Amino acid sequence: MARTFKALSALLSYPTAELCGAAGELRTALRGEALVPSRRLALLDRLLDELAARDLYDLQERYTLLFDRSRSLSLHLFEHIHGESRDRGQAMVDLARHYESRGFVIAASELPDFLPLFLEFLSLLPEGEARALLAEPAEVLRTLEERLRRRRSIYAGVFLALLDLAGEVPAAGARMAPADEVDPEDLAALDAEWEETAVTFGPGDPMADSCGRTRLATRLRAAVRSVADRAGH
């Protein structure tokens, strides 16, 4: 379990020469534990092949356009739950304290709700606890997978694997339509998007209303407390 979560964390991290050079090791780790279904491994293989062979600058540019300059694809979980509200700060404090209670120390430059960091933490937990905690932000993971798939992004496969590990069924029947998010190269539109108070989800999204966001945040914090309580017994 630890190796699988670490590998998926690495695949969602900013591409570096070190990461690209470790593509073979990541492939071995994913296949060794065999927790990810073979149909998902085929998708992850495509990403691993690109990391191993594609120009590093191109890989970094693609990652930045997707995850750093497109707010709707942010890898910070609470960004999709709280936006920039004060509730997000408290939620991150709660999550950081839980990390610390399990001996997981994060770098000062990292926010605790950053998905690769969250996956790194899950790699330290027993399998049942890790899967249960991963299931809490499943609505966010599902929405990100759908948005990446609409962009025909190879990174969608990572989110499909995460949904499988969380015991969640990805949305069926979604068509490969053109993306409807803000163009990451339109700087004026990006500035306007980041001035909003929260990420806007489209009609039919499970998190389109404030009640949905509140329920998800509450469940995630409750799951953290539940895991901590079990660890203390």
N, C-alpha and C positions, 0 to 999 in steps of 0.2 A: 504493500500500500504506500509506503513512504516513497519509494522510487517513482511510482506512477504520478503521485501528486507533485513531486519535485520536477519531474519531466514536463508535466503540463504547465507548471509555474514558469519553467524556463522558456517554453514555447510562446508564452504570452509576455515575455520580457523583451526589452529593447535589444535588437540584434547587435551583437558585438563579434569581433573576430574569435573570441574565446567560445562564445555560444555556437557559432557556426562550425568551429572545429570540433565541438562535442556532439554534433548531430548523430554520429554513429552510436555514441554511448547512450544518448537519449532513446534512440530506436531500440537498442538492446534492453534498456530498462523497461520500456513500455511492453515489449514482447515477453520479457522474462516474468513479470508478475501476472500477465494475461488478465488484467482486470478490465481493460478496455476491449469491447467487442471487436472482432476481426473487421467488420464492415467500417468501423471508425478508424481502426489502425491504418486502413488503406488511405483514408483522407489525411491522417497525420503523416503518413509516409511522404505524401506530396509536399507538405510543408517542410519536412525534414530534408527532402531532396533539394528543395529550393535554398534552404539555409546552407546546405553543403556546397552548392554549385553557383548560386547567383551572386552577382556583384554586391559587396557589402553595402556600398553607398545606396544602391537601389533598394535593398532590403530595409535599410534604416529610413529612407525617404517614405517608403510605403507604410511602415509602422507609424511614423510620425503623422502622416496624413490621416490614417485611420483612427488612431487611439489618442493622439495628443491634440490634434487640431479639430477633431470632430467631437463636439460635446455629447452627441447622441450615442457615441461609441466609447465613452469614457470607461476606463477600467477601474475607476473608483466606485465601489458598490453604493456607498451612501449618497453619491452624487445623483444617482437615479431614484433615490428614496426621498431625500430631504432637499435636494438642490443646494442652495447656499444658506439655508435657514440655520438658526442656532441649534435646532434639534440635531443637525448633522454633527456639530462639535461634541455634544454630549454622547451621541452614539459612538463616535470614534474614541472618546475617552473610555467608555465602557469596554469597547473591544480591545483597546490597548492594555487596560488593566487585566483583562482576561489573558491576553498573551503573556503578560508578566507573571501572572499567577501560575502559569504552566512552564515558567522558565524560558520563555521565548523573548529574546531581546531584539528590538527592531532598531535600525539605524535612524539617527535623528532626521535624516532627509526623507524618510519614507512615511507616508500616511498609512495608518493601520487598515483602512478599507481598500487599499490597492489590491486588486485581485491576485496578482502573482504572489504578493506577500501573504495574503490569506491562505492560498494554496500551500505555500511553504509551511505555514503553521499547521494546517491540516495533516501534513505529512508526519507530524510528530504524535498524532493522536491514534488511539486504537481504531480499527477500521469502522466499527459501528458508529462511533462518535463522529468520526470524520465525515462519513456519508450523511449522517443526520444533520450536521452543521452545514454541509454543502447544500443540502436541500432547502435551507431557509431562504437564500437569495435566488431560488430557482426561477422566479418570475423575471428577475433581472437577466439571468443567464439566457433564458429563453428569448427574451426580447433582443438581446445583443446578437444571439445566433441568427435570428430572423433578419435583422438589419444587415449583418455581414453577408448573409446568403443573398439578399437582394442586391448587394454590391458585387456578388460573385467572388467574394473574398475567400481565399484559402484558409483563413483563420476561423471560419465558421465551423470547421471540423473539430477544433479544440473545444468549442462550446457544446457541440453534440456529444463529445466524449464526457464532458463534465456533467451534462444532464443525465447521461447513462449512469455515471457513478453515483449521482444523487438519487437514482431511482425514479427519474422524471421522464415522461414521454414527450419528445419534441413535438411542436405543432405540426399537424399533418396537412398536406395539400397546399402548402404555401408555394406560390409561383415565383419563379425567378424574374421578378419585375425590376425595372430600374430603381435605384435607390431614390428615396424622396427626402433624404436629409440634406442639410446645408452643404454646398460644395466646399471642400476643405481648402480650395485655392481661392475662394472668394473671401478676401480678408474683411471686407466691410460687413458681409453677411455673418461671418464668424463673430465679429465684435458684437453685432446686435444679438446673436444667439447667446453669447456669454453674459450679456446684461440681464437676461431673464432670471427669475428667482428659482426656477426649477426646470428640469428637463421635461419637455412636452412629449407625451406618448400619444400615438395616434388612436383613432376610434377602434374599439375592440381590444386594445391592449389591456391586460389584467391590472396594470398599474396606472390607468388613465385618470383616475380620480384620487383626490387627496386621502380618502378613507383607505383606498387600496395601499397607498404608500405607507400610511400609518400602521396598518395591520402588518405589513411586511417588516417594517422596522421593529415593531413590538415583538414579532415572532423571532427575529434574529437575535434581539437582546435576550429574550426568554430562553432561547436555545443555548446561548453563551452561559447564562446562569445555571441552566440545567446540567450542562457538561461540567461546570465548575463544582456544582453540588455533588455530582456522582464521583468526581475525582477526589473530593474531600472525605468520602466514606470508605 
